[in-house]
Each structure stands twice: as structure tokens, then as C-alpha cells.
Amino acid sequence: MKLYLDTSTSKTIMKLDENTYEWESGRDLAKHLLKFIHEKLQENGKDWQDIEEITFMSGPGSFTGLRIGATVVNTLAEQLKVPLFNHRGEKVGLIMPEYGRPANITPPKK
């Protein structure tokens, strides 16, 4: 099964082979992303080990969303020992988010 994941906006888009799923993840992405993926795998009668390759929309987009998504797909690809591709179809060893602009990091308030 091929997994495609896009966490570049507040609406997470995931594809499992030809099935597309959308989730308004908002600020719950880090807390519920793995659960979302696992539930959709189970709906298709599959489990983690059935993932054969992963493609990730690596940017541009939300700084936090891309970081969370990249961390999840990098970890899954490494643990499942499956190939990892960026959104341009290039096979990569590690997804590096492409933010589209420098991060806007504000100084701490204290």
C-alpha cells in the first residue's frame, strides 16, 4: 500500500493507494496524526506493515505542520524500511521540509 501525506496546511490530506482522506487537524496534528493514519489503514483492512512506500508533500507550507509531518514520515520509513519520496517524486533518504521562506522566529517574551 502506498501512503501519501500532506500536512502543509491545517487540513491534512492522506492517500492510501487510490483512497483520499481529509482531516481538519488544526492544532491537533502532533497529538492525533499517527492515530488518524492507523484508523484509515484499519478501515482498509491493513496495518503499518502493509505500507510499501511513502510520499510526503514537503512544502512550502506551515512551518509546524511540515515539521510534524516530516518527522512522522521519516520515522515510519526508517522503522518500516520502505522507500521515501518527496512530492516531486524524488526518492530521498530523509525528508527535509521546504518552508518556502525563512522561519519567522520571534524572541522569547521572558
Order of alpha helices (4+ residues) and beta strands (2+ residues): beta-beta-beta-alpha-beta-alpha-beta-beta
